[in-house]
């Protein structure tokens, strides 16, 4: 069988159909990353969970593979994005890529910002930001672009306040994040360098004048116990948290609005029973979650996945959207059902699984619930300003992102 190019135009344009076909015909098969590096593509729910849940057999960092036998696909990505050599480590040496004791150390340092209690205490502020944004939507000229006017501003405001990014700098983060996920090598080097310089500046300000935010806490830990967190790790941590903390949530919100407006029966269920909203957000994340695939894992030894032998050092690409549509796990998986409940609790792998499960999952769910519920209650006549098939989608790997979402929010 010919190796599947995960970044082919056909796969990017319609990942559900493409991965669905692979899931039924060859659930574990060889593919290519960026058309170059061989990887094993894993598409079934049970196999994806097995790979994500076993850090001993599947490492995030290719350097964790004995004998240096792994080909680092991240370097291929850095080259494609035009990332300068002196900045590569800010993207590759993050908490997302760390294994073992390093991952435990970094996760413990930052997890205090995302405890159940702290996220719950943030809810009034999330509701306040949401209300302000909806007031602005109501007063705006019609139609409005929900991505720019609502879906982006809400999560970036929340994560920047949590981390400690000053209000005056947040518009810059929105633009930098958009450039970084664009895969545009002509713009990424400048944007990334500006981001790093900005974070260094904010760190210096927090050292001089601490505040009640995560960055100030990390600076305090670094000064008290310098061996626990290096300068580069501190910068990388901020980059990872802010980018991941707003990009994915922004596109969960925008894609959820599309899904509900094009499935009025599901929207009517939510309007009739608002208590369904928390479960609906879980179902929306399963069905239309914006993150297509988890980061590539590396086999630390000869392993078997789905009955297929995979040699040590091989790259393995777990496909989240395919796992979340696996009929072996979900009855009628392609149907959005806001009343659906899983016997596994959350069930889906949209936020990952295992030790690298998304730190901000609870915050993302809360933001999605608050934002969507308030939006549809405030604007009962909300509608798309164009036909669904006229929406434009970004043709970039890893995420399913709509480029704009024109809506009429008032009759």
N, C-alpha and C positions, 0 to 999 in steps of 0.2 A: 504494500500500500504506500502511495506517495505521502511524504511527510506533510502534515497540515501546518500551514502558515497561520499562526494565531493573529497576525496583524494584516491579513489579506483584506482588501476592500470588502469582499463579500462577508467575511466574518465580523468585521467592524460594523457593517451596515445592518446585519441581522443576526446577532449572536445567539438568540434563543433558538432559531431554526438550525443554524450551523452546528452549535454544540449539542442540540437535541439529536441531530442525526448521528453525531459521533457517539453520544451516550448510548444509543441503541445498537449501533453497528460495531463500534470498536471503543469501548469505554476507557481503555488504557492504550494509548498509541503514541508513536513518535511524531513530534511536531517540530516547528522551529520558532525561535524567539527573534523577532525583528527580521525574519527571513533568513537568519544566519545560524544561530547557535541551536544545536539539537536539544530538545527537552521532551520529557514524557508528559503527555497531556492526560489528566485524570478528571473524569466527568461525572461519575456516579456518586451519589450522596454518601454511601457507606465508605467508599474508597477515599473520598475527599476528607471526611472526618478522620479516617485512620491516619492519613498523611499529616494533617494539621495537629492531631492529638498525640503524636509520638515524636517528641523532640530528640530522643536518643537515636532513632533511625533516620530522621529527616531534619537536617540542620538548616537554619536560615542563612548562616554565613558560610560560604564555600571554604573558608580557611579552617572551619571545624571538621572538615573531612580528612581523615588520616591519609598521609601520603601526598597531600596537595594534588589529588587526582581530579578535582572538580574544575570545570570551566565556569568562570564567574560571569553569568549573563548580565549582571548589573553593569559591568564595564561596557558591554555592547550598548546598553541603554544610555550610559553616560556619553559615549561617543556619538550616538544618534542625536542626542539632545545638545551636543556641542558644549558640554560642561568642561570648563578649564581644569587642567590636571590638579591645580592647587586647591580646587573647591570640591573635587569629587568626594572626599571623605565626609563632607557635611551631609551628603545624601546617602552614602553607602554604609557609614559607620554609626547608624542610629539605633535606637531601642528596637526598631522593627527588625533589624538585621542581627541583633546580638543574640547569642546563645548562652545557655548554662548560667554560670555564676554572674557573668556580666549583665545578662538580661535581667536576672533576679535583682541585682543591685540597682540598675537603672529604673526598673519598674517600681520597686519599693519607694524610691525617691519621689516619683511623680504620682503614684497611685493615691496619695492622700488628698489630692485635688479632686478626685473622682469617686470618693466614697458615696454610698447611698445617702447618708445624711447630708453631705455637702451639696450633692446634686438636688436633693429635695429642697434644701434651703435656697437654692438658686431659682426655684420655680417662680416666685413672685417677680423677680427681676426679668425672667424670660417673658412672663406675661406682660410686664410693663413695656418692654422693648417691642413686643408684638403689637400691642395696642397703639403705640406711637407710629409704627410703620403702617398700620391699617388706616390710621387717620390721614397719613400722607397719601396713601393710595386713593382714599375717598376724594381727596381734593385735587388729585392729579388729572391732567388731560387724558382723555380716553382715546385709544386703549393704552394700558400700562404694560410694561415688560415685567412680569412677576419675578423673573430671575434677578434682574438688576435692582428692582425696587423693594423686594421682600425676601426672596429665598436666600440671597447672599448676605444682605445686611444683618439679618437676625443672627445666624450662627457666628459670623465673624465678630460681631459686637460681643456676644456672650463669651467666646473663647479668648478674645483679647482682654476682656475684663478679668477673666479667670487667671490668665497667665501673667498679665501685667503690662500689656502693650498700650501706651498712651492713646487716648482718643484721637488726637490729631494725626496719628500715624496709621490709622486703620484702613483708610482708603488705599494707601500704598500697598498694604498687605493683600487687599482684594486684587489689585492689579498684578502684583508679583505672583500670587497664587495662580491666577488665570494664565499668566505666561508660562509658569513652570509646568502646568499640566497640558500645555498646547503642543509640546514636543517640537517647538520651533527653534532650531539651533541658531538662528540669527538674533533671537531676542533673549534666550535663556541665560547666556553668560552674563550679560549686563544685569538682568533682574536678580540672579542668584548672588552676584557680588554685592549688589545694593542691599539685599536681604541680610547677608552676613554682617556687613558693616553696620546696618541698622541695629541688629541684635546686640552686637558688641557695644554700641552706644547706649542702648537701653540697659544693658548689664552694668555699665559704668555708672549710669544714673541711679540704679537701684543700690549699688554699693555705697554711693554717697548719701542716698535718701531712700531707705527701705519703705515699702508700702505693704498693705495687706493683700498680697497676691502670691502666686506660685513662684514667680521668678525671684522675688525677694527671699522666699524661703529657701530656694535652691542656692542662691548666693550665700545665705547664712550658713547652710550646710557646707558649702565649698570652703568658706573661710574657717569654719570650725574643724572640718575634717577634710582637708584638701585632697587626700588620697582617694576619696570616694567619688569625686566628680571633677574631671579636667575641664579646662576652658573650652576646648573643642567639643566635648560632650555636652556642656551647658548650651552652647550655641546650637548644636545639632538637635538637642531636646526641644528648644523653643521652636526651631524651624518645623520639626515633625509635628508638634502639638498644634501649632497655629494652622498649618496647611491642612493637615488631616482633620482638624477640628471644625473647619468651615466648608471645605470643598465637598466632602461626602454628604454632609447634612443639607447643604444648599441644593444639591441635586436630588436627594431623597425628597425634599419638600416639593420641588418643581415637578419631578416626575410623578409624585403622588397626586398632585393637582390634575395633571393630564389624565392619569388613570381613573380618577373619580369622576371627572367631567365627561369622560367617554364611556363610563359605566354608571349611568344614572340610577340603576337599581341598587347598586352598592352605596351610593351617596344617600339615597333615600333611607336605607336602613340606618345609616349613621345619624341622619337628621331625626329619625323617629326615636332613636335610642342612643343618646350621646355617651352612655356608659360603654359603648362598643369601641370608642376611639382608641384606648390603649392597645387592645388586641388588633384593631385595624392597622395601626402603625407597624406592628409586628408582621402582619400579613403583607402589607405594602413593601416592607423591607425584603421579605422573602421573594415576592413576585417581581418587583421592579427596582430592587436595590441597585444603586449606581455603580458599585464596585463589581467588576466582572470576574476578576481572578485574584487569588491571594498571591503574595510574593512567591517567587520560585524557591522551592526547597531543594536540598541536595542530599542524596542518599549517602549516609555515612558508612554503609556496608552494603554488600549484596542483599537485596530485599526482593520481596514479591508483593505487588499491588494488584488486586483484582485478578489474581492468578497469573499475572505477567511478571517474569523475572526482570529485575532492573539492576544493572551493575552499580557498584559503589562509585560515587563521584558524579552520577548522572543528575542533571537538573530535572525537577518535577514541578509541573504547573497545575495546581489544584484550581479547577474552574468553579467558582462559587455559584454563578447564575445557572449553570447546568445542574449542579447538586441540588439547588433549591427548586428545580423543576423536575426532579426525578420521580416518575410515577411509582417507583418502588417504595418511596417514603410518603408521597402526598397523593391522595386520590384526586383525580382531575386536576393535575398540578398547574395547568396553564390558565385556569380560571381564578380570577381574583375573588376571594370570598372573605369579607370582613368579619364573618362569624366563625371562621376556621380557627381551631385550636389544636395544638400539638401535644401529644403525650409526653414529649421531651421538654416541656416548658417552652422556651423560645423556639426551639426546634431548628430553625434555619441556620445556615452558616454565613449569612450576609455580613455579620460582624466578625467572621472567622470562628475559630474553635481552638481549644487547648491553651497552652501557656501564652500565646500571642493574641488571644482574644482581645478585641478592641477595648482599650482603656476607657474611651469615651462613649461606649455603647449606651449606657443609661442616660447620659446627657443628650445624645442624639435622639433617642426615643422620646425623651421629654420635650425637646424642642420641636420634633415633628408633631407630637400630639397637640401641644399648645398652639403651634402655628396653624395647623390644618383645621382644627376645631374652630378657632377664632376666625379664621378667614372665611369659612363657609357659613358660620353664624352671622358674621357682620354683613356679608354680601350674598344673600340667598339667590340672587339672579346672576351670579358669577357665570361667565361663559367665555369660551375661546373666541378670539377675534378673527381667527383663520381656521381653515379646516385642519384636522389632525395630521393629514398626510402632507401638509404644507410646512410643518415644523422642520427646522433644520437641526441636525445632530452633528456633534463633533466627531470627526473620524480619527480618534486617538485611541491607543491601546489602554486597556485597564479599567476605563470608566465609560458609562453610558451617560452622556451629558447633552442636554438640549441647549442650543446656542441662544435661544430667546423664547419667551413664552408670553405672547401678546394676549391680554385678557381685557374684557370689558367688565369692570367691577360694579358699575352702577347701571340701572335700567336706562 
